[in-house]
């Protein structure tokens, strides 16, 4: 069972400049008669010390000691690349790299997968004729791991006769590769 389903937890916010964390008060804490307001979580939080905006690090965040400057710098780079400690509470926040080299290795592994997908779509040849249902099922069986990773908004046609524009798929994976390259460059 999800540990967040039975109790309301306060979200953790971090100020990387002050190297401090704070838990944000919930509307329930202020007024017990009011229901839990989800819009309250979306509002920005400012650091009580310096007044700058704080990073929403999620419910599973554990802050390092204030004197551990290297760990705080690493947390800042994690946040800048989109890695935070948000989860539903069932399985935890997932994999979080421990240092800069692990973060670079993590992004390099992700990039390898993106390159593999781009290669698949670059080498894919689809005949202009309509494929039989049997051929479509065989294609899905052999190439399902590549086809299912394309966003549904890029799939065109009817529910039974969907198709994917190969040029759009190639461009999608090239954009993902550029994005991950940007993350790697920002960490290095």
ABEGO torsion letter per residue (X at the ends): XBAAAABBBBBBBBBAAAGBBBBBBBAAAABAABBBBAAAAABBBBBAAAGBBBBBAEAABBBBBAABAAAAAAAAAAAAAGBBABBAGAAEAEBBBABAAAAAAAAAAAAAAAAAAAAAAAABBBBABBBBAAAAAAAAAAAAAAAAABBAAABBEBAABBBBBAAAAAAAAAAAAAAAAAAAAAAX
